[in-house]
């Protein structure tokens, strides 16, 4: 190997290590195996899901006495009563084209969260975020489980929180490392406050985000404080 080639190789390896360290989700381990350098990507998300987390989420929803929607009839009733509100596309928020109109609904506080989040993301990067999934019914979740063994059950202590209308799946597809890191830092204080419970999915390119009812009160208090300071 010439001196120039060796120098180029060292520079490439240095840039690889720096880039990997700047991205919280993946770390690259380089090991020597039979005379070769082998790269192994390690999954290391900031918001890792767990059985205990799913149980805790369902316990909180039970404390709030939030029903899980069984079928389209119950979904339509919840929409008519405005227990669920529509998600609306904007310059900062897009909705997956395969999500039918009756599934583009969620709880009011969940809508407040995603509107705030998408606007903040847009102001930072001048691009929208996309919601892939919102409310689901038990009937829909049953069908989903038939071809997706990783889908949550319809009942029990780890039941899908989508059926209560509090949860959104936010697409990670196409995010840069900088955008991904920004989202993590945006979510982190909200999680610490107990306002959201995000999980970064491994098998699907989404952030699965449960939003709790306190979010709207927190949001209004924050807006009031901002207005007071401005005056």
C-alpha positions in Angstrom: 0.0 0.0 0.0 1.4 3.4 -1.0 1.7 6.2 1.5 -1.1 8.2 -0.1 -3.5 5.2 0.0 -2.6 4.5 3.6 -3.3 8.2 4.5 -6.6 8.1 2.6 -7.7 5.0 4.4 -6.9 6.5 7.8 -8.9 9.6 7.0 -11.9 7.5 5.9 -11.8 5.4 9.1 -11.6 8.6 11.2 -14.6 10.1 9.4 -16.5 6.9 9.9 -15.9 6.8 13.6 -16.9 10.5 14.1 -20.1 10.1 12.1 -21.1 6.9 14.0 -20.6 8.6 17.3 -22.7 11.6 16.3 -25.7 9.3 15.6 -27.2 7.9 18.8 -29.1 5.1 17.1 -26.2 3.2 15.5 -22.7 2.6 16.6 -20.2 0.9 14.3 -17.8 -1.5 15.9 -14.8 -2.4 13.8 -13.2 -5.7 14.6 -10.4 -7.7 13.0 -11.5 -11.2 11.9 -9.2 -13.5 9.9 -7.1 -10.6 8.7 -10.1 -8.4 7.8 -11.7 -5.4 9.4 -15.4 -6.4 10.0 -18.0 -3.7 10.7 -20.9 -4.5 13.0 -23.7 -2.1 13.4 -25.1 -2.1 17.0 -28.7 -0.9 17.6 -28.6 1.6 20.4 -31.6 3.9 20.4 -32.2 6.6 23.0 -35.9 5.5 23.3 -35.8 1.7 23.5 -39.1 -0.1 24.1 -39.7 -2.7 26.7 -42.5 -4.9 28.1 -42.5 -2.8 31.3 -43.0 0.4 29.3 -46.0 -1.1 27.5 -47.6 -2.2 30.8 -47.0 1.2 32.3 -48.6 3.0 29.3 -51.7 0.8 29.5 -52.0 1.4 33.3 -52.0 5.2 32.7 -54.7 4.9 30.1 -56.8 2.8 32.5 -56.3 5.4 35.1 -57.6 8.0 32.7 -60.5 5.6 31.9 -59.9 5.8 28.2 -61.8 3.2 26.3 -60.2 1.1 23.5 -62.3 1.4 20.4 -63.7 -2.0 19.3 -64.9 -1.3 15.8 -65.9 1.4 13.2 -69.2 2.1 14.9 -67.5 3.1 18.2 -64.9 5.0 16.2 -67.6 7.0 14.4 -69.3 7.7 17.7 -66.1 9.0 19.2 -65.6 11.3 16.2 -69.2 12.6 16.4 -68.8 13.3 20.1 -65.4 15.1 19.4 -63.6 12.7 21.7 -61.3 12.3 18.7 -60.3 15.2 16.5 -58.9 15.1 12.9 -55.3 15.4 12.0 -54.9 18.0 9.2 -52.1 18.2 6.7 -50.2 21.5 6.6 -46.8 22.8 5.4 -45.2 21.1 8.4 -47.3 18.0 8.8 -48.0 15.3 6.2 -50.0 12.1 6.6 -49.2 8.8 4.8 -51.3 8.5 1.7 -52.4 5.0 2.6 -54.0 6.1 5.8 -57.7 6.3 5.1 -59.8 9.3 6.3 -61.4 7.6 9.2 -58.0 6.7 10.6 -56.7 10.2 10.6 -58.0 11.0 14.1 -56.6 11.1 17.6 -57.2 12.6 21.0 -57.1 16.5 21.2 -53.9 16.5 23.3 -52.2 14.1 20.8 -53.1 16.5 18.0 -51.7 19.5 20.0 -48.4 17.6 20.5 -47.9 16.7 16.8 -48.8 20.2 15.6 -46.2 21.7 18.0 -43.6 19.1 17.1 -44.1 19.3 13.4 -44.0 23.1 13.4 -40.8 23.2 15.5 -39.2 20.6 13.1 -40.2 22.6 10.1 -38.8 25.8 11.5 -35.5 24.0 12.1 -35.2 22.1 8.9 -37.8 23.6 6.4 -39.3 20.2 5.8 -42.4 18.4 7.2 -42.7 15.3 9.3 -45.1 12.5 8.4 -47.6 10.6 10.5 -47.9 7.0 9.3 -50.6 5.8 11.8 -53.0 7.2 14.3 -56.2 5.8 15.8 -57.0 2.1 15.2 -59.9 -0.1 16.2 -59.6 -3.6 17.7 -60.9 -5.0 14.5 -58.1 -3.3 12.6 -55.5 -4.4 15.1 -56.6 -8.0 14.7 -56.1 -7.8 10.9 -52.8 -6.2 11.4 -51.6 -9.0 13.7 -52.4 -11.6 11.0 -49.5 -10.4 8.8 -47.3 -8.6 11.4 -46.3 -10.8 14.3 -44.7 -7.7 16.0 -48.0 -5.8 16.2 -49.3 -5.3 19.8 -52.3 -7.4 21.0 -55.8 -6.1 21.2 -56.2 -6.7 25.0 -54.1 -7.5 28.1 -51.5 -5.4 29.8 -49.5 -4.7 26.6 -52.5 -3.9 24.3 -51.9 -1.4 21.5 -52.3 2.2 22.7 -53.4 3.2 19.1 -56.9 1.8 20.0 -57.3 4.6 22.6 -56.4 7.3 20.0 -53.5 8.7 22.0 -50.7 7.3 19.8 -49.0 8.3 16.6 -46.4 6.5 14.5 -44.1 9.2 13.1 -41.9 8.3 10.1 -38.2 8.2 10.4 -37.7 7.4 6.7 -35.3 9.9 5.0 -34.1 11.6 8.3 -30.6 12.8 8.3 -28.4 12.1 11.4 -28.8 15.7 12.4 -32.6 15.6 12.1 -32.7 12.3 14.1 -30.6 13.8 16.9 -32.8 16.9 17.0 -35.9 14.8 17.4 -34.3 12.9 20.2 -33.5 16.1 22.0 -37.0 17.5 21.4 -38.6 14.3 22.9 -36.3 14.0 25.9 -37.6 16.8 28.1 -41.2 15.9 27.2 -40.6 12.3 28.3 -38.9 13.5 31.5 -42.0 15.6 32.3 -44.3 12.5 31.7 -46.0 14.2 28.8 -45.1 11.7 26.1 -43.7 8.2 26.0 -41.7 7.6 22.7 -40.4 4.3 21.4 -38.0 4.1 18.5 -39.1 1.0 16.6 -36.4 -1.3 15.3 -38.3 -3.3 12.7 -40.3 -0.4 11.4 -38.9 3.1 10.4 -41.1 5.0 12.9 -41.1 6.7 16.3 -44.1 5.3 18.2 -45.2 8.2 20.4 -47.9 7.9 23.2 -49.1 11.4 24.3 -50.8 11.8 27.7 -53.6 14.2 28.5 -51.4 16.6 30.6 -49.7 17.8 27.4 -52.4 20.3 26.6 -52.3 21.9 30.1 -48.5 22.0 30.0 -48.7 23.6 26.5 -51.2 26.3 27.6 -49.1 27.1 30.7 -46.0 27.4 28.6 -47.8 29.7 26.2 -49.1 31.9 29.0 -45.6 32.1 30.6 -44.2 33.2 27.2 -46.9 35.9 26.7 -46.3 37.1 30.3 -42.6 37.4 29.7 -43.2 39.3 26.5 -45.3 41.8 28.2 
